[in-house]
Amino acid sequence: MSPEFILPAVNFQCILPQILLSLTALLVLLVDVFGLVKKANALALITLAGVVFATLTLFSGTGLQETAFSGMILVDGFSFFLNLTICLILILTILVSMNYQQFFPGINSGEYYSLLIFAAVGMSFMAAAGNLILLFVALELMSVSIYVLVGFHKDNLRSIEAALKYFLMGAFATSFLLLGFAFLYGATGTMDLLTMTEFIRSNPEVLSSGLFLSGVLLTLTGLGFKISMVPFHMWTPDVYEGAPTVITGFMATGVKAAAFAALVRIFMVPLGSLPIDWSMLLWVAAVLTMTVGNIIALVQDSIKRMLAYSGIAHAGYLLIGVVAGGELAQAGILYYLLVYAFMNIGAFGVLALLGKKETEYNTLQEFSGLGLKYPVLGLAMAVFMFSLAGIPPTGGFMGKLYIFSAAIKSGYVWLVVLGALNSVISIYYYLRVIVVMYFQESGAEDVAFPAPSPAITLGLGLAAAGIMILGVFPSYFWVLAQNSVFVPM
Amino acid sequence: MIEHQSLFLALAVTLFFIGAAGAVVRRNAIIVFMCIEIMLGGVNLAFLTFTRTTQNLDGAFMVMCIMAVAAVEAAVGLAIFFLLYRKTGSIDLEKFNLLKW
């Protein structure tokens, strides 16, 4: 039997957006090193142009349903929708960073923007991965870039400390994820997700083997760390607080989107037929995640830390979708991730508006009275907070509605009741921000003035508009999300 | 042959948990990071064991990827430790409590 030489099927069209993003990252790095441009915003504008171009090329792949690179890349609606979300996250983050660099000139550098893009490339490959090997490499591309970005305030001890914690705990969690992958590979004999699905379908007895189940548990641990699922959430508030505000917004939305993509690809499809007690495990995790996040957020004084705990709670709402299973829940998760990107980056963008040289302002007192002094800013923040709380007619409400209704259809009524109770709790701390902004005299004298620039006006406007569109006219994106669910071919 | 497989797996899992225990117990950032490398060593061994039992090369390829990524992580991690050492003169994890753990 002589080995036959088969030309590998290389389809660059499928990863064109990612290629363009990577080229943009390299270009920005080179432009910065050789000092080719002098204007302050030039690097950001080059990055923005590249990212917008890559986003547009994304649309050339709509409706495709194929695998590329021998099953490594799945080009389907699911990866299209998530890539769109990730590109939007990237665009909004760049717009917000352009304002933030007034206070922190250090972030106006080629490394910053190229790391941002590389992290996004990792996220989009995670969304498109059809193989555990690519999934792991993409996850690490994203994580390593973000470890560096978290520590980007090189002179601020908090930022470095956050980077240290995120790095050590991230590396620790990744090794659990890898051991999980090893066990899944040992039990099913393949790393390819579609082949694995096929294998499980034809050998259902593997589902109850000890090797397979420990693989599932370890994988869940590793991914649970990335989405800050309770009990693996301990790092979240510290890292979110220490990181530069714009990066906090980026990682809260982007990492969550990518990790939930992996969770859907691994857990909802190949493992969709797990025995019922395993979804009970996720049931408990979802309830704990929502409750712990919301209860601790109630007592936070710093808005940044409060939003970190709210990020944990939102991971819990998304986990409801994972528990529910099925295509409706998948579409709900996709829709919610899109809305969450708009509202969370918007909220962190407002936080990033306040600052002085090398100082961030993000406690509640520092926000007092801002709503009346700067009505537009106050209105934007109010929209983001209402949406995070899930009050109609915002996008946050529609997202929760879709996930909750999918869960009710699958019969998890109690889970939805607990989720709804949690949303009610969360209204308290979101509204507190609005109350402080509008009904409290501004106390502190040296409070920083917001220094808006056209970029952040555009960014926050885009985010607020996105939330309202997703809330008032949800049908277009809901249909898009429903057509984007991952069904193995 | 099955005995051999479980022998190697047992070694892999033991290495993994030795690393995990070390990462939780030790307080020096570099030693914690080395413990994480031991965990990855255990994972690599598990992958290679399964490569032999399943008779396909996916696992061996994964080991290459893991080693490359571990090198990248080491580079980034040492940079962070170095920055921290320059700021505070220590990389003892107990001393960092500006942010509540």
Boltz contact constraints between the chains, C-beta under 6 A:
constraints:
  - contact:
      token1: [A, 133]
      token2: [B, 62]
      max_distance: 6.0
  - contact:
      token1: [A, 133]
      token2: [B, 65]
      max_distance: 6.0
  - contact:
      token1: [A, 137]
      token2: [B, 65]
      max_distance: 6.0
  - contact:
      token1: [A, 140]
      token2: [B, 69]
      max_distance: 6.0
  - contact:
      token1: [A, 144]
      token2: [B, 72]
      max_distance: 6.0
  - contact:
      token1: [A, 144]
      token2: [B, 76]
      max_distance: 6.0
  - contact:
      token1: [A, 147]
      token2: [B, 76]
      max_distance: 6.0
  - contact:
      token1: [A, 151]
      token2: [B, 80]
      max_distance: 6.0
  - contact:
      token1: [A, 157]
      token2: [B, 87]
      max_distance: 6.0
  - contact:
      token1: [A, 158]
      token2: [B, 98]
      max_distance: 6.0
  - contact:
      token1: [A, 160]
      token2: [B, 83]
      max_distance: 6.0
  - contact:
      token1: [A, 160]
      token2: [B, 84]
      max_distance: 6.0
  - contact:
      token1: [A, 161]
      token2: [B, 96]
      max_distance: 6.0
  - contact:
      token1: [A, 161]
      token2: [B, 98]
      max_distance: 6.0
  - contact:
      token1: [A, 161]
      token2: [B, 99]
      max_distance: 6.0
  - contact:
      token1: [A, 163]
      token2: [B, 80]
      max_distance: 6.0
  - contact:
      token1: [A, 164]
      token2: [B, 80]
      max_distance: 6.0
  - contact:
      token1: [A, 164]
      token2: [B, 84]
      max_distance: 6.0
  - contact:
      token1: [A, 167]
      token2: [B, 77]
      max_distance: 6.0
  - contact:
      token1: [A, 167]
      token2: [B, 80]
      max_distance: 6.0
  - contact:
      token1: [A, 168]
      token2: [B, 32]
      max_distance: 6.0
  - contact:
      token1: [A, 171]
      token2: [B, 36]
      max_distance: 6.0
  - contact:
      token1: [A, 171]
      token2: [B, 73]
      max_distance: 6.0
  - contact:
      token1: [A, 172]
      token2: [B, 23]
      max_distance: 6.0
  - contact:
      token1: [A, 172]
      token2: [B, 36]
      max_distance: 6.0
  - contact:
      token1: [A, 175]
      token2: [B, 39]
      max_distance: 6.0
  - contact:
      token1: [A, 175]
      token2: [B, 40]
      max_distance: 6.0
  - contact:
      token1: [A, 178]
      token2: [B, 43]
      max_distance: 6.0
  - contact:
      token1: [A, 179]
      token2: [B, 16]
      max_distance: 6.0
  - contact:
      token1: [A, 179]
      token2: [B, 43]
      max_distance: 6.0
  - contact:
      token1: [A, 182]
      token2: [B, 43]
      max_distance: 6.0
  - contact:
      token1: [A, 182]
      token2: [B, 46]
      max_distance: 6.0
  - contact:
      token1: [A, 182]
      token2: [B, 47]
      max_distance: 6.0
  - contact:
      token1: [A, 185]
      token2: [B, 50]
      max_distance: 6.0
  - contact:
      token1: [A, 185]
      token2: [B, 59]
      max_distance: 6.0
  - contact:
      token1: [A, 186]
      token2: [B, 50]
      max_distance: 6.0
  - contact:
      token1: [A, 189]
      token2: [B, 54]
      max_distance: 6.0
  - contact:
      token1: [A, 191]
      token2: [B, 58]
      max_distance: 6.0
  - contact:
      token1: [A, 238]
      token2: [B, 99]
      max_distance: 6.0
  - contact:
      token1: [A, 241]
      token2: [B, 99]
      max_distance: 6.0
  - contact:
      token1: [A, 242]
      token2: [B, 99]
      max_distance: 6.0
